[in-house]
Amino acid sequence: MISIAHPSIGEEEKKAVLEVLNSGMIAQGPKVEELEKEFAKFIGTKYAVATSSGTTALHVALLALGIGPGDEVITSPFTFIASANSILYTGARPVFIDIDEKTYNLDPALIEEKITPKTKAIMPIHLYGQSADMDKISEIAKKHNLLIIEDACQAHGATHNGKKVGSLGNAGCFSFYPTKNMTTGEGGIITTDSQDVYEKSQVFRAHGSKIKYYHEVLGFNFRLTDIGAAIGIEQLKKLPGFNLKRQENAKILTEGLKDIEGLLTPEISVGNEHVFHQYTVRFSGFKKTRDEVNQILNEKEIGTGVHYPLPIHKQEVYKNLGYSDSLPISEKVSQEVLSLPVHPFLKEEDLKEIIRVIKEI
Ligand SMILES: *Cc1c(COP(=O)(O)O)cnc(C)c1O
């Protein structure tokens, strides 16, 4: 089986975890602080605050920016459900706009018509490892005085005009789930240049207190452990190498697949460096449907993923909240996309096999 994802835990991570286990300090401690410093440096922000997951990073970042009941946040319906759920957790309402058909990211041309007096922020998703159109999104945010929370959970190290995503808005949020470009087991992190967001995020992460046992606001236990952080510090050192391998694998796949009729390979927008969290192709006008191709690939022992089969506004939980949007591009694309293996541990023969089997289909 050629797997769709492959977390890589080496001797360095194992040694670092053992050191933490032997230290007697296994919850949030010095390793979390070290990971925060190193990650902020890597992204190019002044601060970082580690949390228990990408989802809690988004939730805390929104709270730290003052998003809450009565507010609206404009975002994409074509993403993992946690993006929009994090907005709901704060009491605010996600407002969905459709995506660009080439990059699958938020279509900036559709943002302004959805802005109301309640709109507080835009949450672009850097889907599959490629930056959203941040020039246009930033311009609109500036014009209408809106905040930007980047969901960079799939885009560790991706750049836009030479700057890393996570440094382009008021806050950036990353996930360290095992399938992402780097991992801590479960975990996440917020990046920001704002001292206020930094300090408030620390408060929301730990029961709403600055001084132990004195609680200013309703906070949470969203801490990362030093065990996870020790893994993350080693993973961060390897991340540039992992990303390079993903990019090389993507290049080989695109070279092999680009001339197949009805199969669209990923497009990289001008100014973007894509880090290929996913290598996602689209079957549009192909001889077989996405689901048929998917089944054949799985029978031939090639792991795949559908990211995502149902846009968020069509999910049961959102329909029950009264969402009835019609967002045709998201709805069409969700029937046509298929992610192929691109992780750094694929061998050349694995890539050749993927290309061979798809050509055969
Ligand atoms: C993975 C992911 C999340 C959530 O991260 P977790 O660490 O799983 O909580 C949020 N948004 C996007 C786009 C993701 O891919």
The ligand as an SDF file (V2000), in Angstrom:
LIG
                    3D

 15 15  0  0  0  0  0  0  0  0999 V2000
   -6.0980   20.2700   10.3460 C   0  0  0  0  0  0  0  0  0  0  0  0
   -6.8450   21.5140   10.1290 C   0  0  0  0  0  0  0  0  0  0  0  0
   -7.4490   22.2150   11.1800 C   0  0  0  0  0  0  0  0  0  0  0  0
   -7.5400   21.7110   12.5770 C   0  0  0  0  0  0  0  0  0  0  0  0
   -6.3640   21.2920   13.1560 O   0  0  0  0  0  0  0  0  0  0  0  0
   -6.3870   20.1840   14.3220 P   0  0  0  0  0  0  0  0  0  0  0  0
   -4.9920   20.2010   14.8290 O   0  0  0  0  0  0  0  0  0  0  0  0
   -6.7880   18.8950   13.6920 O   0  0  0  0  0  0  0  0  0  0  0  0
   -7.3670   20.6330   15.3490 O   0  0  0  0  0  0  0  0  0  0  0  0
   -8.0450   23.4330   10.8810 C   0  0  0  0  0  0  0  0  0  0  0  0
   -8.0840   23.9140    9.6260 N   0  0  0  0  0  0  0  0  0  0  0  0
   -7.5420   23.2480    8.5920 C   0  0  0  0  0  0  0  0  0  0  0  0
   -7.6010   23.8460    7.2310 C   0  0  0  0  0  0  0  0  0  0  0  0
   -6.9270   22.0160    8.8070 C   0  0  0  0  0  0  0  0  0  0  0  0
   -6.4200   21.3490    7.7630 O   0  0  0  0  0  0  0  0  0  0  0  0
  1  2  1  0
  2  3  1  0
  2 14  2  0
  3  4  1  0
  3 10  2  0
  4  5  1  0
  5  6  1  0
  6  7  2  0
  6  8  1  0
  6  9  1  0
 10 11  1  0
 11 12  2  0
 12 13  1  0
 12 14  1  0
 14 15  1  0
M  END
$$$$
